[in-house]
């Protein structure tokens, strides 16, 4: 069965990468929650996609140049419709507490956002924080930064790891072969340009971000391992139709 991965929670109906977005995603038959982490000026790991707070809050500036207190003062619930009150950027710790309280039993897909800004030591800090909670659910780490993936593999040899890429280069496939990571997460737009690869059953790829119905149908028919999407409800409906889930 192709796994459905909720991209930044269910960001179509709630503010992305916030607790309401993750809660909304859990109302559906998903297999993974995907999220992103950066580090604040004072060393806290926070859940946000971009390097700056500009797009998803009423504030401005780089995450790495703001303290957690400054970030918590920002409104992260009214930048898009529908507007939500009293929503802030969560810390990774708050997300892990939320998942524990929700008795989460799927997989958390954690993206280490070191592809544009270097956060020295963030890999160890994320691993330490996750391990403190001793989660009973699955954890998979991903990044565009292959160096970060190598660091995670060295620090935690049994970690589940995936490489985020636009297109899997020979170097990416080599790192997969030698065991740095198991899965490759390519851009669906580029993947479609290579139809022979796209339709190979059993290839360890989970494309992103698959929101068009025709693309979803192609992924599910090809029985790829996973699909990263913003359109959670649509993906669940189409998977059930094509792969006869729960029948």
N, C-alpha and C positions, 0 to 999 in steps of 0.2 A: 504494500500500500504506500502511495506517495504521501509523505508527511507535509502537513500544512504549517507554515511558519508565519506567525503574525508579526509583521514588520513594524517595530516600534509600538507594539500593542495593536489595538484596533484604532488606528489614527484617523480613519474616515469618520468615526462617530465621537471621538474624544481627542483631547490634546495629546499629540504624540509624546511617547516616552514619559508619561505621567501615570500615576496609579489608576486614575479613571480609565485610561486607555488600556492598561493591562487587565483591569477588571472586566472591561467590555469584551476583550478578546476571549477571556475565560468562559464567557457565556456560550461559546461555540465549540465545536468538536475539533479543536486545533491540537497540534502535537508539540509545538514549540512557541515560546515567546522570544522575540528578538529585541535586543536593546543595545545601547551604546554607552561607553563610559569615558569621561575625561577627569582631570584632577584640578582642584581649585588651588588658589594661591597658598592657602594654609593647609594643603595636603589631604583634603577630603575627596573621595571618589564620588562623582555625581553622574546621574543618568541624563544625558543629553546628546543629540547627534552631532550638532555643529560645534566648531571650535569657539564660536562666539554665541552670546545669548540673544543676539539681535533679532533673529527670525522668529523665535518661538516665545519671546517674552516682551515686556514693555521696556526692557533695559538695553544696554549696549556694552560691548567690550568682550575681550577674550576671557574664557572661563579660567584660564591659568593666571589671569591678573586680577581675579575677583576672589574675595573670601567667601566661605560658605554663608556667613551671615548676610553678606551683600547679595548673594544669589537668592537666598531664601526670601528676601524682601521683594523680589520681582514677581510680577503677575504672569503666570504661564498658562492661564486658562481663558484669556480673552482675545488672543491673537487671531483666532479663526472662529467660524461658526460651526456648531452652536457654542456660544460663550459659556464658560464654566467659572464659577466663583470659588475663591479660596484654593486655587490649584497652584502649586509651586513645583520647581524642579526637585525631584527626589534624589536623595543619596542612594548609592548602591545598597548601603545597609538598610535603608527604609524599604527598598524594593525586596530585599531578602526577608525582612520581617513580614512584609505583606504576603509574600508567597508562603511563608511558614504558616501564617494565620489562615490563609486560604486552603491550606493542605494541598498545595500544588503538587501534582504527580506527573507532570509532563517533562519537558526539557527547557532549560533556560539557555538561549544562545546569546552569549556575551561578546560584543565587539569591542576590542581594545583600539581606541581611536588614536593611534600613533603614526598615522600615515602622513599627516601634515605638521604636527607639533610633537616634538620629542618630550615625553614625560619620563625621565630616567627612573627606573625602578618600579614603574606602575604595574608591570606584570606580576612582580612578587607581591605587591600590595593588594592587588585584586585577588590573587590566589589565597593570600592569608585571610582576607575578609570572608571569602566564600567558604574556606575550610573551617573558619570559626563557627559557622552555622551548621556544618556537617550535614548538608542537604541530602535527603533521601531521594530526591528527584535528580534527573540528569543535568549535567552542565557541559556545554560545548563552547569553546573559545574560538573566535574568529578575528581576522584582521586583514587589512590590505598590506600591512607591513610584515613581510616575511621574517624580518629580524625578530619581531615580537613573538611570532609563532615558534621560532627556534628557541627563544628564551623560555617560553612556557613549557615546551617539550623537555628542555633541560631541567627546569625547576620541578616539574611534575610529570615524570615519564608516563604515567597512566592517564594523563589528561586527554579528553576528546577534543580534537582541534580541526578546524576547517580554514581553508585559504579563500579569502575574498579577492576576486580578480575581475577585471573587465573581460579578459580572455586568457585562458590558461596557456602560458608560454611553456617552452620545453623545460625551463628552469623550474616552473611550478610542478610539472609532471614529475620531474626528477626528485624534488623534495617530497612529493607524495610517495614515490616508489621507495625512498629510503626511510619513510616512516615519520617524517616531521608532522604530517597531518594526514587524515583519512579522506576527507571530502574537499571538493573544490566548488566554490560558489561563484559562477560566472554571470555576467550581465546578459539578460535574456535578449536584448537587442542585438548583441554581437553573436550570441549563440545561434540565433535564427539564420545568420548568414552562412552557417556551416551545417546544413541540414543532415548530412550523413552522420555527423557527431551527435546532433540533436536527437536523432531517433535511435541511437544505439542503446538498447536495453541493458541495464546493469552498470552503466557508466556512473561513477560516484560523484554526480553533480547535482546541486540544488540551485537552480537559477534565481536571480533577483532582477528587478522587482516585477513580478508577473501579475499585472492587473487587468489586462485585456482578456476577454472571455475566450477568444480564439487561441491565444497563447496558453491559457490554462488548460484548454481541452487538449492541445498538443502535448503538454507536459504530462497530463494524466494518462493519455493514450500511450505515450512512450514509457510510462511507468518509471519515470525518473524518481530517485530516492526522496526528493523534497521540492517544495515550491515556496519561495519567500514572497509574500504578498501583502498589500494594503487592503485588498478586497476580501476580507475574511469570510463573510457570509456567502459571497458568490463562490469562492473557492470550495467551501464546505458542500455547497449544493451540487456543484459540478462534479466533485470527487465522488459523492454518493451516487450520482447518476452514472458515471463512467466506470468506476471501480466497484460499484455495488457494495459500498461500505455499510456494515451493520445489517446486512440482509442474510 
